[in-house]
Amino acid sequence: MSTARIREARGALARAVSAVLARRTAEDTVVVGDAGGVAVAEQVTDPAVDALLTAVRSGNTPQIPALLAELDPARRRACLPALKALRTELRDNWSTAAQKRMGALLVAGAGCHAGPAGAAGWIGGRDFVNYDWFRHPALRQVVDARPQEWRIELANRLAARPAPRWGWAVYPLIDGIVRDTGSPAPQSERFLREWVRTSRGDSGPRRTLVEVLRADRLTPELLPRVFELADASDELSWRLSPRPGDSWVEAIAGLAETGELDRAELIDRCLARLVRGGKPADQRCFLEVLQALAPTPEEYAARVRDVLALLDALSTVAGHAQVVLAGLDEAGLIEPEVLTEASAVVLFRAEKKLVRAQLGWLDKAARRDAGRSGPVVLAAAEAFGQQDTGVQERALNVVARHLAAAGEAVLPELRAAAEALNPLHHPRAGELFGAPVGGDDPDTGWNDLLPPAPEPRPLGAPVASAAELAEELSALLADYEPEATAFERVLDGLVRQAHLDRAALVEALEPVRRVNPWQGVIRWRDCAPGDVLLVVAAVAGELAPHQLWDGVGGKGRSPLRGHHNTPQGNVLAARLEEAAWQVMTTRPPYLLATPTDSTGAVAAEVLVERLAGYEAAGVTPGRADLSAALLRVGPVGVDDAAAGAGTLRAAGALTSPAGRWAADWLRSGGLPAQPSERVLFAPGRGSTHGRHYGERWWEDLRRVLVGQPGVGPGPEGPGGERLAPEFLVLLEGTVPSVARTHRESEWPWWPTTHWAAVLPWHREELAARWLDWFASGADRDQTGPGRMLPVLAEAGGPAGLALHLAVAYGLGARQAEDRTAAVDALLVLAARGELDGALLGRELGALVECGAIKATRLAAALTLAAGTGAYGTVWSALGPALPALLGAGTPGRGLGDLLALAADCARRTHARGPVAEVTEVAARGGSGRVVKEARALRDVLAG
């Protein structure tokens, strides 16, 4: 019998003995505790004690206060062992009868503990979670019978205890003690949160929140502390009804207006909370409170340093502080130096609205007082470093307007600052400042500053010992989403170490198995790397071979495969089940499919060497293991023809069926790459696709997707051998998920690195299969798709339409981290010489035109890419996108930014040649941003 089963049997026996002895026997005995799992009984002859214990067992809670009153402290203390034994017996018993007894047990234990510390430990235990128990009058009756000092200490100790994650049922008891005794409120944060939550009152006819707070004696003490809470927006932003004063913001302002709360203290606390920062929702909430308090200009002027600090906060908070400071400056309530300090902060922010407002404030200040022109123009020059050329032009206009009044003393600093201007503004800056800006710009070629092309990292030597394997397994199980290479090393290590010394491996894995036992099948999720515990259980003898035979033979039930699995999950399940079978039966020396580098690929020469080792050992490869190895093996002789010829000769010398199949596979080149076919999908309103991803399915949906005919099953073996059926599913034709029925649509599992490692030489096929997931990051605001783009960019195989479309969707993703990942993928493809700029540009234009991505997001991503020095790469994609971007009719938001970036890239890379659509827009009348930027780009392209 296993150790776990022995422990379970012993525990069941102890519980049975405890249950029997807990009953009153003919000798009037009750259980008072246990030692080492053996119940201990004590003679009880006191009728009052017996009556109390009987009432607890029967769940007669109302009777307990009277029974406790008949007992002195010593007799109460004598009841505690029996109460503790009953608490252990009832733990995790959720029947109605057991829960009734637990309520009685709570009241009895609270009355039997002599000190407040013991009573707090009993009442605050995690076994007592029912809110009704703490509202029962019997509990309050028992507690109220104690001295006032005892009750106050009990309340403070209960408030200081950590609250369970499912709620704080004990709060009504603490609140009642505080109000009855008139003591100060506990200092714990949890008590404050519960006070805020319960101050709403009940639904139905009731007083407004401001009336509730006005009548509460704890309000002056607790409400100022609300500004110290983190994550307070959920409660404070809640409006209880349309009535005035029925929201926290209005209630705080109302109490401050009537003088019931110290207005100055509230303003100070609110400013301090905003300066401290926090989540955006909290910042917006406390900003509403500050605006409701409506400090006067004099009150703001007295706190000008705090207001200045807000300029570095959330953009909405910074905007409010900027307006306040501008008003104070106009009223003459602050020193002129404050404007310079504010400009130094705001003009380095990325929000163009704030920067433009700051430049407007500078302009007004110099207009009011010409004596401030010198500091104003120097402050405005700090905006020369902004990336947006429109902002630079505005700053240059402010400087030009007040340069004469500022005098020549500021020219040296202005010339130095002008070096940060876009070359578009260098001629004008040179005229203004009396010296050339930017130096010479010779018409020479441009070399992009691209990162080094990443090389796949070798996987390293196999796991050398059972102890090392235990460490790597523990790390793998602790990682929510482990790398594919970490999983592959552990799986291969289990097979290797089981072959060498299975007993030593079981001993080394015992600590890991205690923390992470094999829990059996969980059908509601996809098979994941953590399911390697199946192999661990097989090594430890917790599984019998017959439990895996049906799954390995593909004949029926499977421990890891269910209807929730994705195709990639079924592939992983097949490999894990086969490995578990092998460690119990054939015990091969290693696995064939273990990758040789970080992409998941297996070097051809290494696969041939492993197969030769299998032949020498007389071992037959598992079908899933061999199938995975063949899909991972790369082309032969690409980098070294001589070495490739040697690998093919060594493969030809293999004699086993598996070896001859592998030799044929290598000679034929393996799986062929298939081109993708472009599809514009527009199902219109009512599409059911995407509900797994939380999409707005009731809206119109237009996407550019791809379809593929499939790469086929690959070469057959000399004996008709074929890939395992789980792997063949991955090679079928690709249908865009948005065109599938609800039943066929994608699973709610997101691609991971171990999915990509299944086909490391076919990233185009993977990108086609996952393309709608990448699209959801752009048109349905999904978070996280971009993280797989660098993985695909670093993988092997052709980079075709599907991969370029995936990068295009990533560049237009909503989340900044997804756009950053797409920029990384873009630069990797460019560094490896695999980027087709014209193809990417055409697809970017098509996606913007059909509304799948927004020009503002695309501009942000391409600006980030250009900022790394890859101006040529950006122009190679942005130039071909211009016809579609400008031919869509009414210009949308972000188009001016894209044209400005295009002009900058074209200027730096010396691109020449007219673009008809640019010329047409530039010829329009007006002075809009798009027209102005189109004219600048036209002039650059004209040379």
NORJO-V970779 format. One line per field, one symbol per residue. ss: DSSP state (H for helix, E for strand, - for the rest). psi: psi as a letter, one per 20 degrees, with the letter a starting at -180 (. if undefined). Layout:
ss=???
psi=???
//
This chain:
ss=--HHHHHHHHHHHHHHHHHHHH------EEEEEEE--EEEEEE---HHHHHHHHHHHH--HHHHHHHHH---HHHHHHHHHHHHHHHHHH-----HHHHHHHHHHHHHHHHH---HHHHHHHH-------HHHHH-HHHHHHHH---HHHHHHHHHHHHH----------HHHHHHHHHHH-------HHHHHHHHHH----------HHHHHHH---HHHHHHHHHH----HHHH--E-------EHHHHHHHHHH-----HHHHHHHHHHHHHH---HHHHHHHHHHHHHH---HHHHH--HHHHHHHHH--HHHHHHHHHHHHHHHHH-----HHHHHHHHHH-----HHHHHHHHHHHHHHHHH-HHHHHHHHHHHHHHHH---HHHHHHHHHHHHHHHHHH-HHHHHHHHHHH----HHHHHHHHHHH------------------------E-------HHHHHHHHHHHHH-----HHHHHHHHHHHHHHHHHHHHHHHHHHHHHHHH-------------HHHHHHHHHHH------HHHHHHHH-------------HHHHHHHHHHHHHHHHHH------------E----E-HHHHHHHHHHHHHH-----HHHHHHHHHHE-------HHHHHHHHHHHH----HHHHHHHHHHHH--------EEEEE---------HHH---------EEEEEE----------------HHHHHHH--E--HHH-------------HHHHHHH---HHHHHHH-HHHHHHHHH-----HHHHHHHHHH------HHHHHHHHHHH----HHHHHHHHHHHHHHHH-----HHHHHHHHHHHHHH----HHHHHHHHHHHHH---HHHHHHHHHHHHHHHH--------HHHHHHHHHHHHHHH------HHHHHHH------HHHHHHHHHHHHHH-
psi=prgghgghggghgghgghhghhqpahjlqqpiaqokipqpqqppiohgghhghghghikmghigghhhhiprgghghiigghhhghghhipjojqgghhghhghhggghhhipgqhgghghghjqihniphhgiiphhghgggiirqghghghgghghhiqpqqijrnhighgggggghhijrqqqjqhhggghgggiiharraprqrhhhghhipiighhhghihiipqlihhghjpphriqqjkqhghgghghhhijhqogggggghgghhhhhaaqhggghghhhgghhhmqrhhhghikhhghhhiijaqhhghgghggghhghghikirqhhhgggghhghijqiohggghhhhhggghghhhohijhghghhghiiihiqhphhgghghhggghhjhghhrihigghhhghihiqqhhjggghgggjkqqpiaqmqmrrpoqnqqqpppppqhrqrphrhghggghgghghiphnqqhhgghggghhggghhhgnhghggghighhhhhmqojbpniirqprhijihghghghijiqqhiiiggghikicqphipaiiqrghhhgggggghghgggiiehmqhrqhjpqiriiiqppghggggghhhgghikppqqghghghghhiqrqpkghohghhhhghghhhiqiqggghghghgghijbpqqpqqpppopniaqjpiqjhhjkrniirqppqoaqqqiqirirqqrhjjqrqqhhhhhijrqppphijrrhhirqrkpqqrhhghihmijlhghghhhjhhghhhigijkqpihihighghhiarrqnbggghhghghhhjqgphhhhghhgggghggghjkjpnhggggghgghhghijhqqhgggggghhgghiijlhhgghhhhgiigghhijjcpprqihhgghgggggghghjlqqpqpghghghhiqrrkrgggghhgggghghi.
//
